[in-house]
């Protein structure tokens, strides 16, 4: 009996230990870190757990509010945000994110920003989630009130800045479909950020009143600009960023100008879907880059005579643009230090009907990079059935004397197309037999097949790899 009671007592103590609130005993710093990873509505809800938790949420340094989630029958979204911010007691608000899906709620934006800045917010995200309605203005009067703001992300909002802002600590700025009133507003925003390092701009140019979007930021290191516009228009971009290291531009068409006036420290640049610019010197501005990714046509972007990419080590070109092969010739001839070359088909399952009038102008002399420096060559989605693409591949393999490895992958073929599979093998073997320049080069063919499952349209891809070295063929 005594033993049974003892056992029962131990069992009772075990049950009590299971029900014990061990989480509440954790250090406050650890609890705040845990709460910071939860949605804000859940964080606020913890205030009803116990006396210990009643005010703990007020010290959480990261808050996120979405008008679709944070609303009730008795309180407007703006009231919930204001009450939460006014109750907040953390010495520094690390991050505040506001997603507003109702224009009427966004009318209190000035109050939110004012309270956030008074809490020394470091990262501020404001997404007005516009659905074709007229945008709301960002409160310019408050743009001189923050010395702690480090990251600012704005989406679907109007910026009208008659005077220069003062964001002394701002390092990162994202502008998604922000409507600027005029050129001066752009200038006053960017020039008021003396420590800015990252700038991301997504634009509908026909939606704002900016003529020339000028980016003159001495401290800027990373710049991304993407447009959604295909209509000829006046103006364009002027970039003066002597510290710029990474440039990514996409979707420019029909501009009057695009100038990168000063970028001597450029390391990497990606130029995608850029065409029909009246006055541009894009390629001249990239001569200091070490890595380039280009999806452009020499018919639409000028290639100046005599241009030299004297630091270029890595080049990636897409094989879908008009006369890409001639751009390749120009780039090889103008990149004496090139070590890595990648060609990629960005249309993985579409034939290149636009390349009917193929006429490749091979370099008049073998480029210096092929003779002395090129070590790796990759061709992704190689069109093995096109004789002209074989001509380009064979030229590189025949002349790249220092080539260590060449990897050529083709588009997948359905497993039941036996005749096509055999034809592909023959064509790849023909290409392998023409390798002459580098006796130590390993040539790898990645020729995939796929089949359809009976239960649905999902494809199962089976890799099929061949390795060719010193003229011998082995199946891996």
C-alpha positions as CSV (number, residue, x, y, z in Angstrom):
1,X,0.0,0.0,0.0
2,X,2.8,2.4,0.9
3,X,4.6,1.5,-2.3
4,X,1.5,2.1,-4.3
5,X,1.0,5.5,-2.6
6,X,4.6,6.3,-3.3
7,X,4.2,5.4,-6.9
8,X,1.1,7.3,-7.0
9,X,2.8,10.3,-5.5
10,X,5.6,10.2,-8.0
11,X,3.0,10.0,-10.7
12,X,1.3,13.0,-9.3
13,X,4.5,15.0,-9.1
14,X,5.3,14.0,-12.7
15,X,1.9,15.3,-13.8
16,X,2.4,18.5,-12.0
17,X,5.8,19.0,-13.7
18,X,4.3,18.4,-17.1
19,X,1.7,21.1,-16.4
20,X,4.3,23.5,-15.1
21,X,4.7,26.7,-17.1
22,X,8.4,26.4,-18.0
23,X,8.2,28.9,-20.9
24,X,7.4,31.7,-18.6
25,X,10.6,30.9,-16.6
26,X,12.8,31.7,-19.6
27,X,14.8,34.9,-19.6
28,X,13.0,37.9,-21.0
29,X,15.5,38.4,-23.8
30,X,14.9,34.8,-25.0
31,X,11.1,35.3,-24.8
32,X,11.3,38.4,-26.8
33,X,13.3,36.7,-29.4
34,X,10.8,33.9,-29.7
35,X,7.9,36.4,-29.9
36,X,9.7,38.3,-32.6
37,X,9.3,35.3,-34.9
38,X,5.5,35.2,-34.5
39,X,2.8,37.1,-36.3
40,X,2.0,40.3,-34.4
41,X,-1.7,39.3,-33.8
42,X,-0.4,36.2,-31.9
43,X,2.1,38.2,-30.0
44,X,-0.5,40.7,-28.7
45,X,-2.8,37.8,-27.8
46,X,-0.2,36.5,-25.3
47,X,-1.1,39.4,-23.0
48,X,-4.0,37.3,-21.6
49,X,-1.9,34.3,-20.6
50,X,-0.8,35.6,-17.2
51,X,0.5,38.6,-15.3
52,X,4.0,37.9,-16.6
53,X,2.8,38.1,-20.2
54,X,0.5,41.1,-19.8
55,X,3.0,43.7,-20.9
56,X,5.7,41.5,-22.4
57,X,4.4,42.0,-25.9
58,X,5.0,45.7,-25.6
59,X,8.8,45.1,-25.6
60,X,8.8,43.0,-28.8
61,X,11.0,44.9,-31.3
62,X,9.3,43.7,-34.5
63,X,5.7,44.5,-35.4
64,X,3.7,43.7,-38.5
65,X,0.2,44.9,-39.3
66,X,-2.1,43.9,-42.2
67,X,-5.5,45.6,-42.6
68,X,-6.9,42.4,-43.8
69,X,-6.0,40.6,-40.6
70,X,-5.9,43.4,-37.9
71,X,-9.5,44.6,-37.9
72,X,-12.5,44.0,-35.7
73,X,-16.1,45.0,-35.5
74,X,-15.4,47.7,-32.9
75,X,-12.0,49.2,-34.0
76,X,-10.7,50.5,-37.3
77,X,-7.3,49.2,-38.5
78,X,-5.8,52.7,-37.9
79,X,-7.0,52.6,-34.3
80,X,-5.4,49.2,-33.7
81,X,-2.1,50.3,-35.2
82,X,-2.0,53.6,-33.2
83,X,-3.0,52.0,-29.9
84,X,-0.4,49.3,-30.4
85,X,2.4,51.7,-31.3
86,X,1.5,54.1,-28.4
87,X,1.6,51.2,-26.0
88,X,5.0,50.0,-27.2
89,X,7.8,50.3,-24.7
90,X,10.9,48.9,-26.4
91,X,13.7,51.5,-26.5
92,X,14.2,50.8,-30.2
93,X,11.6,49.5,-32.7
94,X,13.7,47.3,-34.9
95,X,11.1,46.7,-37.6
96,X,7.6,47.9,-38.4
97,X,5.6,46.6,-41.4
98,X,2.2,48.1,-42.5
99,X,0.2,46.6,-45.3
100,X,-2.9,48.7,-46.0
101,X,-5.6,47.4,-48.3
102,X,-8.2,50.2,-47.9
103,X,-7.5,53.7,-49.0
104,X,-9.6,55.2,-46.2
105,X,-7.4,53.5,-43.6
106,X,-4.3,54.9,-45.3
107,X,-5.4,58.5,-44.6
108,X,-3.8,58.2,-41.2
109,X,-0.4,57.4,-42.6
110,X,1.1,60.6,-41.1
111,X,0.2,59.5,-37.6
112,X,1.7,56.1,-38.1
113,X,4.9,57.4,-39.5
114,X,5.2,60.0,-36.8
115,X,4.8,57.5,-34.0
116,X,7.1,55.0,-35.6
117,X,9.9,57.7,-36.0
118,X,9.4,58.7,-32.4
119,X,10.1,55.1,-31.4
120,X,13.4,55.2,-33.4
121,X,12.3,52.7,-35.9
122,X,15.2,51.1,-37.9
123,X,13.3,49.2,-40.6
124,X,10.0,50.6,-42.0
125,X,7.8,48.9,-44.6
126,X,4.7,50.6,-46.0
127,X,2.7,48.8,-48.6
128,X,-0.5,50.6,-49.6
129,X,-1.6,47.7,-51.9
130,X,-3.1,50.0,-54.5
131,X,-5.8,48.6,-56.8
132,X,-6.0,51.3,-59.4
133,X,-7.2,53.9,-56.9
134,X,-5.5,57.2,-56.5
135,X,-2.4,56.9,-54.3
136,X,-1.8,58.5,-50.9
137,X,1.1,60.9,-50.3
138,X,4.0,60.0,-48.0
139,X,4.1,62.7,-45.3
140,X,7.1,64.7,-46.4
141,X,7.1,66.9,-43.3
142,X,8.3,63.9,-41.3
143,X,11.3,63.1,-43.6
144,X,13.7,65.1,-41.4
145,X,12.6,63.5,-38.2
146,X,14.6,60.2,-38.2
147,X,18.2,59.6,-37.5
148,X,17.8,55.9,-36.8
149,X,16.0,54.7,-39.9
150,X,18.2,52.1,-41.8
151,X,15.8,50.4,-44.2
152,X,12.9,51.9,-45.9
153,X,10.5,50.0,-48.2
154,X,7.6,51.8,-49.9
155,X,5.0,50.5,-52.3
156,X,2.2,52.2,-54.2
157,X,2.5,55.7,-52.7
158,X,3.1,59.3,-53.9
159,X,6.3,61.1,-53.0
160,X,6.2,64.9,-53.2
161,X,9.3,66.4,-51.7
162,X,9.8,70.1,-52.2
163,X,12.9,70.0,-50.0
164,X,15.7,67.6,-49.3
165,X,15.1,64.8,-46.7
166,X,17.5,63.9,-43.9
167,X,17.8,60.2,-43.5
168,X,21.4,60.1,-42.1
169,X,21.4,56.4,-41.3
170,X,19.5,55.0,-44.3
171,X,21.4,52.2,-45.9
172,X,18.7,50.4,-47.9
173,X,15.8,51.9,-50.0
174,X,13.2,50.0,-51.9
175,X,10.7,51.9,-54.1
176,X,8.0,49.6,-55.6
177,X,5.8,51.5,-58.1
178,X,6.2,54.7,-56.2
179,X,4.8,57.8,-58.0
180,X,7.1,60.8,-57.8
181,X,5.6,64.2,-58.4
182,X,8.6,65.5,-60.4
183,X,12.4,65.2,-61.0
184,X,13.1,67.4,-57.9
185,X,11.3,64.9,-55.6
186,X,13.7,62.1,-56.8
187,X,16.7,64.3,-56.3
188,X,15.6,65.5,-52.8
189,X,15.0,61.9,-51.6
190,X,18.2,60.4,-52.9
191,X,20.5,63.3,-52.0
192,X,19.2,63.2,-48.5
193,X,20.5,59.7,-47.9
194,X,24.3,60.2,-47.5
195,X,25.0,56.6,-46.4
196,X,22.7,54.8,-48.9
197,X,24.2,51.5,-50.1
198,X,21.3,49.5,-51.7
199,X,18.7,51.0,-54.0
200,X,15.9,49.0,-55.6
201,X,13.4,50.8,-58.0
202,X,10.5,49.2,-59.8
203,X,8.6,51.6,-62.0
204,X,5.6,52.3,-64.2
205,X,7.2,55.4,-65.8
206,X,3.9,56.4,-67.5
207,X,2.4,56.8,-64.0
208,X,4.6,59.5,-62.6
209,X,5.8,63.0,-63.7
210,X,9.5,62.2,-63.7
211,X,11.4,63.1,-66.9
212,X,14.9,62.1,-66.1
213,X,15.4,59.8,-63.1
214,X,18.7,61.0,-61.7
215,X,20.6,58.8,-59.2
216,X,23.6,60.7,-57.8
217,X,24.6,58.9,-54.7
218,X,28.4,58.7,-53.9
219,X,27.9,55.9,-51.3
220,X,25.7,53.6,-53.5
221,X,27.0,50.1,-54.0
222,X,24.1,48.0,-55.3
223,X,21.4,49.3,-57.8
224,X,18.4,47.5,-59.3
225,X,16.0,49.1,-61.7
226,X,13.1,47.4,-63.4
227,X,10.6,49.0,-65.6
228,X,7.2,47.8,-66.9
229,X,6.9,50.0,-69.9
230,X,7.1,49.4,-73.7
231,X,6.1,52.9,-75.0
232,X,8.5,55.4,-76.5
233,X,9.0,58.3,-74.2
234,X,11.2,61.2,-73.4
235,X,13.8,61.2,-70.6
236,X,15.4,58.2,-69.0
237,X,18.1,57.6,-66.4
238,X,21.3,59.3,-65.4
239,X,23.4,57.4,-62.8
240,X,26.4,58.8,-61.1
241,X,27.6,56.3,-58.4
242,X,31.4,56.1,-58.1
243,X,31.1,53.4,-55.4
244,X,28.7,51.2,-57.4
245,X,29.7,47.5,-57.4
246,X,26.5,45.7,-58.5
247,X,24.1,46.8,-61.3
248,X,20.9,45.1,-62.4
249,X,18.6,46.7,-65.0
250,X,15.6,45.1,-66.7
251,X,12.8,46.0,-69.0
252,X,14.0,49.3,-70.5
253,X,12.5,50.0,-73.9
254,X,11.9,53.2,-75.8
255,X,13.9,55.6,-73.6
256,X,15.5,58.7,-74.7
257,X,18.7,58.1,-72.7
258,X,20.4,55.8,-70.2
259,X,23.7,57.0,-68.9
260,X,26.0,55.5,-66.3
261,X,28.4,58.4,-65.9
262,X,30.7,57.1,-63.2
263,X,31.1,53.5,-62.0
264,X,34.8,52.7,-61.9
265,X,34.3,50.1,-59.1
266,X,31.7,48.0,-60.9
267,X,32.1,44.2,-60.2
268,X,28.9,42.6,-61.6
269,X,26.2,43.8,-64.0
270,X,23.0,42.1,-65.4
271,X,21.4,43.8,-68.4
272,X,18.0,42.2,-69.4
273,X,15.5,43.2,-72.0
274,X,17.0,46.6,-72.8
275,X,16.3,48.0,-76.3
276,X,15.5,51.0,-78.4
277,X,17.3,53.7,-76.4
278,X,18.0,56.8,-78.5
279,X,21.1,57.9,-76.6
280,X,22.8,55.3,-74.5
281,X,26.2,54.2,-73.5
282,X,25.3,51.2,-71.5
283,X,28.1,48.9,-72.7
284,X,30.8,51.6,-72.3
285,X,29.8,52.0,-68.7
286,X,30.4,48.3,-68.0
287,X,34.0,48.0,-69.0
288,X,35.3,47.8,-65.4
289,X,33.0,44.8,-64.6
290,X,34.4,41.4,-63.7
291,X,31.1,39.6,-64.3
292,X,28.5,40.3,-67.0
293,X,25.1,38.8,-67.7
294,X,23.5,40.1,-71.0
295,X,20.1,39.4,-72.5
296,X,20.3,42.0,-75.3
297,X,20.6,42.1,-79.1
298,X,23.4,44.0,-80.9
299,X,20.7,45.2,-83.3
300,X,19.0,47.1,-80.5
301,X,21.9,48.1,-78.2
302,X,25.0,49.7,-79.8
303,X,28.3,48.0,-79.5
304,X,31.0,50.7,-79.8
305,X,34.0,50.1,-81.9
306,X,37.1,49.3,-79.9
307,X,35.5,48.8,-76.5
308,X,37.6,46.6,-74.2
309,X,36.3,44.8,-71.1
310,X,39.7,44.7,-69.5
311,X,38.6,43.1,-66.2
312,X,35.9,40.7,-67.4
313,X,36.4,37.2,-66.1
314,X,32.8,35.8,-66.4
315,X,30.3,36.3,-69.3
316,X,26.8,35.0,-69.6
317,X,24.8,35.5,-72.8
318,X,21.3,34.3,-73.7
319,X,20.8,32.7,-77.1
320,X,17.3,34.0,-77.8
321,X,18.0,37.6,-78.8
322,X,18.4,38.6,-82.5
323,X,21.9,38.0,-83.7
324,X,23.2,37.0,-80.3
325,X,26.0,35.1,-82.0
326,X,27.5,38.3,-83.4
327,X,27.3,39.9,-79.9
328,X,29.2,36.8,-78.7
329,X,31.9,37.4,-81.3
330,X,32.2,41.1,-80.3
331,X,32.4,40.2,-76.6
332,X,35.0,37.5,-77.1
333,X,37.2,39.9,-79.1
334,X,36.8,42.6,-76.5
335,X,37.4,40.5,-73.3
336,X,41.1,39.5,-73.3
337,X,41.0,38.2,-69.7
338,X,37.8,36.1,-70.0
339,X,38.0,32.8,-68.0
340,X,34.4,31.6,-67.9
341,X,31.8,31.6,-70.6
342,X,28.1,30.6,-70.3
343,X,25.5,30.5,-73.0
344,X,21.9,29.9,-71.9
345,X,18.6,29.4,-73.7
346,X,15.9,31.2,-71.6
347,X,13.1,29.6,-73.7
348,X,13.6,26.0,-72.5
349,X,10.8,24.4,-74.5
350,X,10.3,26.8,-77.5
351,X,12.0,26.6,-80.9
352,X,13.9,29.7,-82.0
353,X,11.9,30.5,-85.2
354,X,13.3,34.0,-85.2
355,X,16.8,32.7,-86.0
356,X,16.0,31.7,-89.6
357,X,18.4,34.1,-91.3
358,X,21.5,33.0,-89.4
359,X,24.8,34.5,-90.4
360,X,27.6,34.3,-87.9
361,X,30.5,36.6,-88.4
362,X,33.4,34.8,-86.8
363,X,36.1,37.0,-85.3
364,X,38.7,37.8,-87.9
365,X,41.4,36.5,-85.6
366,X,41.2,34.1,-82.7
367,X,40.4,36.2,-79.6
368,X,43.1,36.5,-77.0
369,X,40.8,35.1,-74.3
370,X,40.5,31.8,-76.2
371,X,44.2,31.5,-76.8
372,X,45.3,32.3,-73.2
373,X,42.6,32.4,-70.6
374,X,39.3,30.6,-71.1
375,X,39.0,27.7,-68.7
376,X,35.3,26.8,-68.5
377,X,32.6,26.8,-71.1
378,X,28.9,26.0,-70.3
379,X,26.0,25.9,-72.8
380,X,22.6,25.3,-71.2
381,X,19.7,24.2,-73.4
382,X,22.0,23.7,-76.4
383,X,20.0,23.3,-79.7
384,X,21.8,20.2,-81.0
385,X,19.6,20.0,-84.1
386,X,20.6,23.5,-85.3
387,X,23.8,23.3,-87.5
388,X,24.5,27.0,-86.7
389,X,24.7,26.4,-83.0
390,X,27.1,23.5,-83.6
391,X,29.2,25.9,-85.6
392,X,29.5,28.2,-82.6
393,X,30.3,25.4,-80.1
394,X,32.8,23.8,-82.4
395,X,34.6,27.2,-83.0
396,X,35.1,27.7,-79.2
397,X,36.2,24.1,-78.6
398,X,38.6,24.2,-81.5
399,X,40.3,27.5,-80.4
400,X,40.2,27.5,-76.6
401,X,43.7,26.3,-75.9
402,X,43.5,26.5,-72.1
403,X,40.0,25.0,-71.7
404,X,39.7,22.7,-68.7
405,X,36.0,21.7,-68.9
406,X,33.1,22.2,-71.3
407,X,29.6,21.3,-70.2
408,X,26.9,21.2,-72.8
409,X,23.3,20.3,-71.8
410,X,20.4,19.9,-74.2
411,X,16.6,20.2,-73.8
412,X,14.9,17.1,-72.5
413,X,13.4,14.7,-75.1
414,X,10.5,12.4,-74.4
415,X,11.7,8.8,-73.8
416,X,9.4,7.3,-76.4
417,X,10.9,9.5,-79.2
418,X,13.6,6.9,-80.0
419,X,14.6,8.3,-83.4
420,X,15.1,11.8,-82.0
421,X,17.1,10.4,-79.1
422,X,19.4,8.5,-81.5
423,X,19.8,11.6,-83.7
424,X,20.8,13.7,-80.7
425,X,23.4,11.1,-79.7
426,X,24.9,11.2,-83.2
427,X,25.0,15.0,-83.3
428,X,26.7,15.2,-79.9
429,X,29.3,12.5,-80.9
430,X,30.0,14.5,-84.0
431,X,30.7,17.6,-81.9
432,X,32.9,15.6,-79.6
433,X,35.0,14.3,-82.5
434,X,35.9,17.9,-83.5
435,X,37.5,18.9,-80.2
436,X,41.2,19.8,-81.0
437,X,42.5,22.8,-79.1
438,X,43.0,21.6,-75.5
439,X,44.2,18.1,-75.1
440,X,43.3,18.2,-71.4
441,X,39.8,19.5,-71.7
442,X,36.9,17.4,-70.3
443,X,33.8,17.6,-72.5
444,X,30.6,16.7,-70.6
445,X,27.3,16.2,-72.4
446,X,24.1,16.3,-70.2
447,X,21.3,14.9,-72.4
448,X,18.1,14.5,-70.4
449,X,15.1,12.4,-71.3
450,X,11.6,12.6,-69.7
451,X,8.5,10.5,-69.5
452,X,4.9,11.2,-68.3
453,X,3.4,9.4,-65.4
454,X,0.1,7.6,-65.9
455,X,-1.4,9.4,-62.9
456,X,-1.0,12.9,-64.3
457,X,0.9,15.3,-66.6
458,X,4.0,15.5,-64.3
459,X,7.2,14.7,-66.1
460,X,10.0,12.5,-64.7
461,X,13.4,13.7,-66.0
462,X,16.1,11.1,-66.4
463,X,19.7,12.6,-66.7
464,X,21.9,11.0,-69.3
465,X,25.5,12.2,-69.1
466,X,28.5,11.5,-71.3
467,X,32.1,12.5,-70.6
468,X,34.6,12.9,-73.3
469,X,38.3,13.5,-72.5
470,X,41.3,13.4,-74.9
471,X,39.1,12.0,-77.7
472,X,37.8,9.0,-75.7
473,X,34.1,8.5,-74.8
474,X,32.9,7.0,-71.6
475,X,29.4,6.7,-70.2
476,X,29.2,7.9,-66.6
